[in-house]
Each structure stands twice: as C-alpha cells, then as structure tokens.
Amino acid sequence: MSVEGAGPRSGAGEGTAPAAEAGDTVVPEGRDDVRGISDLTFRILTPYLSSAVLYKTMLVLLTLMALACVAAAPVRLSVLPLIPLPVIGVACYALHRMRSAGSDHRPLLLWSCLMFAGSLLGLWLISVMGHWVS
C-alpha cells in the first residue's frame, strides 16, 4: 500500500500518527504509478521493443544485409564484403534473445541495445567495405 498526499502531517517526525489519520489517502499497489524517469522509460520502451512487428522488421533487415554481403563477394571478386557477417550474426543472435526475453525489462533493453548496435555497425562496415573494394 502506498500513501498519497502532500501536506503537513500531524506527528510526521515522531511516527505516532498513522497515514490514514493524517488525512492522506491510501492507494492500493498495482495502480501503475510511475516512480521516476527509469520507470517511465521502461514503460515507454518495453511495449515497442517486445512487439512482433519490430522483430519481423529487424529480421528482414538483417537478412537483407547478410544477403547483400554474400552477393557482393563474388561480384567484387573479393572476400572483403564478407567482413560484416560476424557483426550481423551477433545482431541476429541478440534479436533472437530479445524475442525470447518477452516483457522482462532489463534483458529486453540489454539485448535490444546490442541488436541495434550490431545492426548499425554492420551497416557501417558494409559501407566501408563497399568504399574500399571499389
């Protein structure tokens, strides 16, 4: 149970007056109060990070990135375009772990950060390899 109310409490420092006598209302837990910026962040990010649409979109993006790397190797006659594949693999693994985390806040945030970082690093490596090989 949490206590709400802002105002002077009688016997506030003494601990003699219970909260109900001080004029505060007792609110049952589970009302989904936001308690701080981290709680607000988790409540905003968690529904979006655990959505099936994001999972499918990122799976398609990572698959297309991997296919572009594999297709570029024989076209460029070089193995340099294959360098981003391990980073894309790490991003795919993080995406799989992100999906299995469900709605648990901390693992979901950790694996989604790793997946987005791997995706961005993979895109950057693809562009750098494309510049070096040409």
C-alpha positions in Angstrom: 0.0 0.0 0.0 1.3 3.4 -0.8 0.3 6.7 0.7 -0.5 9.8 -1.3 -1.0 13.4 -0.3 1.0 16.5 0.0 0.5 18.5 3.1 1.6 18.8 6.7 1.2 15.6 8.6 0.5 15.7 12.3 3.3 13.9 14.1 5.3 13.5 10.9 8.7 13.1 12.5 7.5 11.2 15.6 5.9 8.2 13.8 3.0 8.3 16.2 0.2 9.2 13.7 -0.6 6.7 11.0 -1.0 7.9 7.5 -4.8 7.4 7.5 -5.2 9.7 10.5 -3.1 12.4 8.8 -5.7 13.0 6.1 -3.8 11.1 3.3 -5.5 8.5 1.2 -4.2 5.0 1.0 -3.9 3.8 -2.6 -3.6 0.1 -3.4 -0.5 -1.1 -5.2 -0.8 -2.1 -8.8 -2.4 1.2 -10.0 0.6 1.6 -12.3 2.1 4.7 -10.8 5.2 6.0 -12.5 8.0 6.3 -9.9 10.9 8.1 -11.6 12.5 8.5 -15.0 13.7 4.9 -15.3 10.3 3.6 -14.6 8.8 5.9 -17.2 11.5 4.8 -19.7 10.7 1.1 -19.1 7.0 1.7 -19.5 7.5 3.5 -22.8 10.2 1.3 -24.3 9.1 -2.2 -23.3 5.8 -2.3 -25.4 7.7 -1.2 -28.5 10.7 -3.4 -28.1 8.7 -6.5 -27.4 6.4 -6.0 -30.4 6.2 -8.7 -33.1 6.3 -6.0 -35.9 9.7 -4.8 -34.7 11.0 -8.3 -34.6 9.9 -9.2 -38.1 11.2 -5.9 -39.5 14.6 -6.3 -37.9 14.8 -9.9 -39.1 14.1 -8.9 -42.7 16.6 -6.0 -42.4 19.4 -8.3 -41.0 18.6 -10.9 -43.6 18.9 -8.4 -46.4 22.2 -7.1 -45.0 23.6 -10.6 -44.9 22.4 -11.4 -48.4 24.0 -8.2 -49.7 27.3 -9.2 -48.2 27.1 -12.7 -49.6 26.1 -11.4 -53.0 28.8 -8.8 -53.1 31.7 -11.2 -52.6 31.5 -13.0 -56.0 30.5 -9.8 -57.8 33.5 -7.9 -56.4 35.8 -10.9 -56.6 36.9 -10.2 -53.1 36.3 -11.6 -49.6 36.2 -8.1 -48.0 32.4 -7.8 -48.3 32.1 -10.8 -46.0 33.7 -9.0 -43.1 30.4 -7.6 -41.7 28.8 -11.0 -41.5 30.1 -11.8 -37.9 28.6 -8.5 -36.7 25.4 -9.2 -38.4 25.4 -12.7 -36.8 25.8 -11.1 -33.4 22.9 -8.8 -34.1 20.7 -11.8 -35.2 21.6 -13.6 -32.0 20.7 -10.5 -30.0 17.4 -10.3 -31.9 16.6 -13.9 -31.0 17.5 -13.3 -27.4 15.4 -10.1 -27.4 12.4 -12.0 -28.7 12.8 -14.7 -26.0 13.2 -12.0 -23.2 9.4 -11.3 -23.6 8.5 -8.3 -21.4 11.2 -8.6 -18.8 12.6 -5.1 -18.8 16.4 -5.5 -18.2 17.2 -8.3 -20.6 14.9 -6.8 -23.2 16.7 -3.5 -23.0 20.2 -5.1 -23.0 19.6 -7.3 -26.0 17.8 -4.7 -28.0 20.7 -2.2 -27.4 23.2 -4.9 -28.6 21.0 -5.7 -31.6 20.7 -2.1 -32.6 24.4 -1.5 -32.1 25.3 -4.6 -34.2 22.9 -3.5 -36.9 24.4 0.0 -37.1 28.0 -1.4 -37.0 27.1 -3.9 -39.7 25.6 -1.1 -41.9 28.7 1.0 -41.4 31.0 -1.9 -42.2 29.1 -2.7 -45.4 29.5 0.9 -46.5 33.2 1.0 -45.6 33.8 -2.3 -47.4 32.0 -1.1 -50.4 34.2 2.0 -50.5 37.4 0.0 -50.1 36.7 -2.6 -52.7 35.6 -0.1 -55.4 
